[in-house]
Amino acid sequence: MYRPLADEIRPDSIDDVVGQKHILGEGAMLRRIIDSAQIPNMIFYGPSGTGKTTVARIIAQKTNRTLRKLNATTAGIADIKQIIDELDTFLTPGGVLLYLDEIQYFNKKQQQSLLEFIEDGRITLIASTTENPYFCVFNAILSRSTVFEFKAVPTSEIEKAVTRAVGIMNSRRETPAKLEDGVIKRIAMSCGGDVRKAVNSVELLFSASFDRDIITLADATAISQKSAMRYDREGDEHFDILSALMKSLRGSDPDAALHYLARLLEVGDLTGACRRILCSASEDVGLAYPQAVPIVKACVDSALQLGLPEGRLPLAEACILLATWPKSNSAYKGINKAIADVKAGRTGNIPRELQNVHADGTGFEREQGYKYPHDYPGHWVRQQYLPSEIKNTRYYEYGDNKIEQLAKSYWDEIKK
């Protein structure tokens, strides 16, 4: 029977697992827990192909518990009941180690059906998810579990797995195939940190070269093109890339901004990129260069009208301009302070001078008394604008950039 290479190559010991040194290296917490054989309930969180299932299988081998595996995309309450029925029987003398893959697809009732049994230790739960467990796993399960994050595997580590996969595939041939320089590195770099994807690429590459003695770099490039993209429009990766784009703009790093913009455009997320770039113009550049808003808006409009791939050009221009312009968040901070006061009820009555003139002569004890600033020198006159209850509140502080400091100097001279 056919057995996928990715399954055949799975490590049998922690030492053979590639990547995840932060939790599996010598002295790391998960490594110490596994060595102790006292396994708590755990949730493995991270991208596909980073070793979550492999580590769970290794843990099962090191304990006396019976391994049961469920995938939440296809399993239901009946499957859980079947496992529960096996408890305290000769089938599970040491209890059950339940590996529940994709736990985010279990609803609240399905997850809660496990509570009693993971509470008393008859079931040890190891759940995996590619989504943030604090959003998709219910609190009752989270409070009884320890979360370990698995990260995308570095290229240098993936090369080890690719080399092993090449060895296995060559062992199946009468005459081992030779690889051109750079083939292994190309496959490792093109999988987006996903070991399974890299191993699958090796298997496909050998299958496509069954009648050839040399595997070329061109073949490796063709079979792995676009596979480096790891993106889910509704998942964490979507928001991580958008966040990285905006923080790169804020951090004045044009190279990083272009990198994350490219990742968004490569998967066609033109709208997401446009929204973050527009936001950065007001939030991060702001009053340091007020013209940033109309310029960036023009770039975004051009990109939306052009579509991809041409739309990449005005967006790249906007990113470089935003990343290299001076920064100011004075408007951002000011409106946030004002909104916080309004939410807290710190408002008060609008001063009589600012009320609509329709109120004049309708029984008020005095006329409005509004002073028209344009009738005074410098187009300014001192009068109260904020409600009396908060009349001395300061929301806006001039930024330390050239434009805002020029405005400050102007008004300091007028108002002194």
matplotlib code that plots the C-alpha trace (Angstrom):
import matplotlib.pyplot as plt

x = [0.0, 1.2, 2.6, 3.4, 7.0, 6.1, 4.6, 7.5, 10.1, 8.5, 11.1, 10.9, 12.8, 12.8, 16.4, 15.4, 12.7, 13.8, 13.2, 11.3, 14.5, 12.8, 10.6, 12.4, 16.1, 18.2, 16.8, 13.7, 10.4, 8.5, 11.6, 11.9, 8.2, 8.5, 11.7, 9.8, 7.0, 4.5, 2.5, -0.1, -2.9, -1.4, -2.3, 0.1, -0.4, 1.3, 1.4, 1.0, 4.0, 6.0, 6.0, 2.9, 1.6, 5.1, 5.8, 2.4, 3.3, 6.7, 5.0, 2.6, 5.6, 7.2, 4.1, 2.1, -1.1, -3.0, -2.9, -6.2, -6.3, -9.2, -9.4, -12.0, -12.9, -14.5, -15.0, -18.0, -19.6, -20.0, -16.2, -15.6, -18.1, -16.4, -13.1, -14.8, -16.4, -12.9, -11.8, -11.2, -11.1, -8.3, -8.1, -6.7, -5.0, -3.0, -5.6, -5.8, -3.6, -6.0, -4.4, -7.1, -6.0, -7.6, -9.5, -10.8, -13.4, -15.0, -17.9, -18.3, -20.4, -17.9, -15.0, -16.8, -17.6, -13.9, -13.8, -14.6, -12.1, -9.2, -9.9, -9.5, -6.6, -8.2, -7.7, -4.6, -5.4, -2.9, -4.8, -3.3, -4.5, -3.3, -5.4, -4.8, -6.1, -7.1, -9.7, -10.9, -10.5, -13.0, -11.8, -12.6, -10.2, -7.6, -7.5, -6.7, -4.0, -0.6, -0.1, 3.1, 3.7, 5.3, 7.0, 7.8, 10.9, 14.1, 15.5, 18.7, 16.7, 14.4, 17.5, 18.2, 14.7, 15.0, 18.4, 16.9, 14.0, 16.3, 18.2, 15.0, 13.8, 17.2, 17.2, 14.1, 15.9, 18.2, 20.5, 20.5, 19.7, 22.2, 21.1, 22.4, 23.8, 21.2, 18.3, 18.1, 18.4, 15.8, 13.2, 14.0, 13.6, 10.4, 8.2, 7.5, 8.8, 6.5, 8.5, 5.7, 5.5, 9.2, 9.2, 6.2, 8.1, 11.0, 8.6, 7.0, 10.3, 11.6, 8.3, 8.6, 12.2, 11.7, 13.5, 16.3, 19.6, 19.9, 17.4, 17.9, 17.6, 15.1, 12.9, 13.1, 12.2, 9.2, 7.8, 8.1, 7.0, 4.7, 4.7, 6.6, 3.4, 1.7, -1.5, -5.0, -7.3, -9.3, -6.4, -3.6, -1.2, -3.5, -3.4, 0.2, 1.3, -1.0, 0.3, 3.9, 3.3, 1.9, 4.5, 7.3, 5.8, 5.6, 9.2, 10.5, 11.8, 11.0, 12.6, 10.5, 7.4, 8.0, 8.6, 5.2, 3.5, 4.9, 3.6, 0.1, 0.1, 1.4, -1.7, -4.0, -4.8, -5.0, -7.7, -6.0, -2.8, -4.7, -6.5, -3.3, -1.4, -4.2, -4.4, -0.7, -0.8, -3.0, -1.9, 1.8, 2.8, -0.1, 0.6, 4.3, 3.3, -0.4, -0.1, 0.6, -3.1, -4.1, -0.9, -1.4, -5.1, -4.2, -1.8, -4.4, -7.1, -4.6, -3.9, -7.5, -8.3, -5.3, -5.7, -2.8, 0.0, 0.2, -1.3, 1.9, 3.6, 1.6, 1.3, 5.1, 5.5, 3.1, 4.9, 8.3, 7.0, 5.3, 8.3, 10.7, 8.6, 8.9, 6.4, 3.9, 1.1, -0.1, -3.5, -3.8, -3.1, -5.3, -8.4, -7.9, -7.8, -10.9, -12.8, -11.7, -13.2, -16.4, -16.8, -16.1, -18.9, -16.5, -18.5, -20.4, -22.6, -21.5, -20.5, -23.3, -21.0, -20.7, -24.4, -26.4, -27.8, -31.3, -31.3, -30.8, -33.8, -35.8, -35.7, -32.0, -30.7, -28.0, -27.2, -24.8, -21.8, -19.8, -16.6, -15.8, -12.1, -11.6, -12.6, -9.5, -5.7, -4.1, -7.6, -7.7, -9.4, -9.4, -12.7, -13.7, -14.5, -14.5, -17.3, -16.6, -16.3, -13.2, -12.1, -8.4, -8.1, -5.3, -5.8, -3.4, 0.4, 2.5, 4.7, 8.5, 8.6, 9.3, 5.8, 4.1, 6.8, 6.4, 2.6, 3.4, 5.8, 3.1, 0.4, 2.7, 3.4, -0.2, -1.6, 1.1]
y = [0.0, 3.5, 5.4, 9.1, 10.0, 12.7, 9.9, 7.5, 10.2, 11.1, 11.1, 8.6, 10.7, 14.2, 14.6, 14.0, 16.6, 19.6, 23.1, 24.0, 24.4, 27.0, 24.2, 21.0, 21.9, 20.7, 22.2, 23.6, 23.2, 20.8, 18.6, 18.4, 17.5, 14.7, 13.3, 13.2, 11.1, 13.0, 14.4, 17.2, 18.3, 20.4, 22.4, 22.6, 25.9, 26.7, 26.5, 23.3, 21.1, 22.2, 19.0, 19.1, 15.6, 14.1, 15.3, 14.0, 10.6, 10.6, 11.5, 8.6, 6.2, 7.3, 6.8, 3.8, 5.3, 4.1, 6.5, 7.6, 10.1, 12.2, 14.9, 17.5, 18.2, 14.7, 13.5, 14.1, 13.3, 9.6, 9.3, 10.8, 8.5, 5.5, 6.5, 7.2, 3.7, 2.2, 3.8, 1.5, -1.6, -3.9, -1.8, 1.2, -0.1, 3.0, 5.5, 7.2, 9.8, 11.5, 13.5, 15.8, 17.5, 20.8, 21.3, 24.6, 22.7, 21.2, 23.3, 24.1, 21.0, 18.7, 20.2, 20.2, 16.5, 15.8, 17.9, 15.3, 12.8, 15.2, 16.6, 13.2, 12.1, 9.2, 11.1, 13.1, 15.6, 16.8, 19.1, 20.9, 23.9, 26.3, 29.1, 31.1, 28.8, 31.8, 32.6, 29.1, 26.9, 27.3, 28.6, 25.4, 23.4, 26.2, 26.4, 22.7, 22.8, 24.2, 25.9, 25.4, 27.4, 25.8, 28.1, 27.9, 25.8, 27.7, 26.9, 25.5, 22.9, 22.0, 21.2, 18.3, 16.9, 17.4, 15.6, 12.6, 12.6, 12.6, 9.6, 7.6, 8.3, 7.4, 4.1, 3.2, 3.6, 1.2, 4.1, 7.0, 10.4, 13.2, 16.6, 19.8, 22.3, 24.3, 21.9, 21.0, 24.7, 25.7, 23.2, 24.2, 27.9, 27.5, 25.7, 28.6, 26.8, 23.8, 20.5, 18.4, 20.7, 20.4, 16.6, 16.4, 18.5, 16.0, 13.1, 14.9, 15.8, 12.2, 11.0, 13.4, 12.4, 8.6, 8.2, 10.7, 10.4, 14.1, 16.3, 19.9, 23.2, 24.3, 21.3, 22.1, 25.7, 24.7, 22.2, 24.6, 27.8, 29.9, 27.1, 29.4, 31.4, 30.7, 32.7, 32.3, 35.3, 34.5, 33.2, 34.6, 34.8, 37.3, 39.7, 39.1, 40.3, 43.3, 44.2, 43.8, 46.0, 48.8, 48.5, 48.6, 51.8, 53.3, 52.1, 53.9, 50.7, 50.9, 47.5, 45.7, 47.6, 46.5, 42.9, 42.6, 44.5, 41.9, 39.1, 40.6, 41.3, 37.9, 36.3, 39.0, 40.9, 44.3, 45.6, 44.7, 46.4, 49.5, 49.9, 49.6, 52.0, 54.6, 54.3, 54.7, 58.1, 59.6, 57.5, 57.5, 60.4, 62.6, 66.3, 65.8, 66.0, 66.6, 66.2, 62.5, 61.7, 63.0, 61.7, 58.2, 58.3, 59.0, 56.1, 53.8, 54.9, 54.3, 50.8, 49.9, 51.2, 49.5, 46.2, 43.7, 43.4, 47.1, 48.3, 47.2, 50.3, 53.1, 51.1, 50.6, 54.4, 55.0, 52.6, 54.1, 57.6, 56.7, 54.8, 57.7, 60.7, 62.2, 60.7, 62.2, 60.6, 63.8, 63.6, 59.9, 60.6, 63.6, 62.0, 59.0, 61.2, 63.0, 59.8, 58.4, 61.5, 61.3, 57.6, 58.4, 61.0, 64.0, 66.3, 69.2, 71.8, 73.6, 77.2, 79.7, 81.5, 78.4, 77.4, 77.8, 81.3, 80.0, 80.3, 84.1, 86.0, 83.0, 83.7, 83.4, 85.9, 87.1, 87.1, 84.6, 86.8, 84.8, 86.7, 86.2, 85.5, 87.0, 90.4, 90.4, 90.8, 87.5, 86.1, 85.0, 86.2, 84.6, 82.9, 79.6, 76.8, 73.7, 73.1, 74.7, 71.3, 70.4, 73.9, 73.4, 69.9, 69.5, 66.8, 67.9, 68.3, 69.6, 67.0, 67.5, 67.6, 70.7, 71.4, 71.1, 73.1, 75.9, 75.9, 76.0, 79.0, 80.8, 80.4, 81.1, 84.4, 85.2, 84.1, 85.4]
z = [0.0, -0.8, 2.1, 1.7, 2.1, 4.7, 6.9, 6.3, 7.3, 10.6, 13.4, 16.2, 18.8, 19.9, 18.8, 15.2, 15.1, 13.0, 14.3, 17.5, 19.6, 21.8, 23.2, 22.3, 22.7, 25.6, 28.8, 27.1, 28.9, 26.6, 26.3, 30.1, 30.4, 27.8, 29.5, 32.8, 31.2, 33.4, 30.6, 31.3, 29.0, 26.3, 23.3, 20.4, 18.4, 15.2, 11.4, 9.4, 8.9, 12.0, 13.9, 16.1, 15.2, 15.2, 18.7, 19.9, 18.5, 20.2, 23.5, 23.1, 22.5, 25.8, 28.0, 29.1, 27.7, 24.7, 21.9, 20.2, 17.4, 16.3, 13.7, 14.7, 11.0, 10.7, 14.3, 16.5, 19.9, 18.9, 18.4, 21.8, 23.5, 21.9, 23.5, 26.8, 26.7, 26.5, 29.7, 32.7, 30.4, 29.3, 26.1, 28.0, 31.2, 31.6, 30.4, 27.1, 25.4, 23.0, 20.2, 18.9, 15.7, 14.5, 17.8, 16.6, 14.6, 17.7, 19.1, 22.8, 23.6, 21.9, 23.8, 27.1, 26.7, 27.5, 30.7, 33.3, 31.9, 31.5, 34.9, 36.7, 34.4, 32.7, 29.4, 28.7, 26.0, 23.4, 21.0, 18.0, 16.2, 13.5, 14.9, 18.1, 20.9, 23.0, 20.4, 19.3, 22.4, 25.2, 28.6, 30.4, 28.2, 28.2, 32.0, 32.2, 29.5, 28.8, 25.5, 23.4, 20.3, 17.3, 14.8, 11.1, 10.7, 9.6, 6.2, 7.7, 9.7, 6.7, 4.6, 7.0, 6.4, 2.7, 2.7, 4.5, 2.1, -0.9, 0.6, 1.1, -2.5, -3.9, -2.0, -4.0, -7.3, -9.0, -9.9, -7.4, -9.0, -8.8, -7.7, -9.2, -6.8, -5.0, -5.4, -1.7, -0.7, -3.2, -1.9, 1.7, 1.0, -1.0, 1.5, 3.9, 7.0, 6.3, 6.6, 5.2, 2.1, 1.5, 1.8, -0.6, -3.1, -2.9, -3.5, -6.5, -7.9, -7.9, -9.3, -12.2, -12.8, -12.7, -16.0, -15.4, -13.7, -12.8, -11.0, -12.1, -10.2, -12.9, -12.0, -8.3, -9.0, -11.1, -8.6, -5.7, -7.2, -5.1, -2.4, 0.0, 0.5, 3.9, 4.0, 5.3, 4.7, 7.9, 10.0, 12.1, 9.2, 7.5, 10.4, 11.2, 7.7, 7.8, 11.2, 10.1, 7.1, 9.2, 11.9, 9.2, 7.8, 11.4, 12.1, 8.9, 7.3, 3.6, 2.8, 5.4, 4.2, 0.6, 1.7, 3.5, 0.7, -1.7, 0.4, 0.4, -3.3, -4.2, -2.7, -4.2, -1.0, -2.6, -0.3, 2.9, 1.8, 0.7, 4.1, 6.2, 3.9, 4.1, 7.9, 8.3, 6.4, 9.2, 12.2, 11.7, 9.5, 10.4, 11.0, 10.4, 6.7, 6.2, 2.5, 3.0, 3.2, -0.3, -1.9, -0.4, -1.3, -4.9, -4.9, -3.4, -5.9, -8.8, -7.5, -7.2, -10.7, -12.2, -10.4, -10.1, -11.2, -12.3, -9.0, -7.2, -8.5, -6.8, -3.6, -3.6, -4.0, -1.2, 1.1, 0.4, 1.0, 4.3, 5.5, 4.7, 5.8, 9.3, 11.8, 14.2, 16.2, 17.8, 16.1, 17.0, 20.7, 20.8, 19.4, 21.6, 24.7, 23.7, 23.0, 26.4, 28.1, 26.2, 27.1, 30.7, 30.7, 31.0, 28.6, 30.2, 28.7, 25.5, 26.3, 25.6, 23.1, 20.9, 20.9, 17.7, 17.2, 17.0, 20.8, 20.8, 22.1, 23.3, 27.0, 27.7, 30.2, 27.9, 24.2, 22.8, 23.0, 20.4, 19.2, 15.5, 15.4, 11.9, 13.3, 15.5, 14.8, 13.7, 13.2, 16.9, 20.1, 23.5, 24.5, 26.0, 23.7, 25.9, 28.4, 31.8, 33.5, 31.4, 30.2, 31.0, 29.5, 26.9, 24.3, 21.5, 22.1, 19.2, 17.8, 17.6, 13.8, 11.7, 10.5, 13.9, 15.6, 13.0, 13.8, 17.5, 17.0, 15.0, 17.6, 20.5, 19.0, 18.3, 21.7, 24.0]

ax = plt.figure().add_subplot(projection="3d")
ax.plot(x, y, z, "-o")
ax.set_aspect("equal")
plt.show()
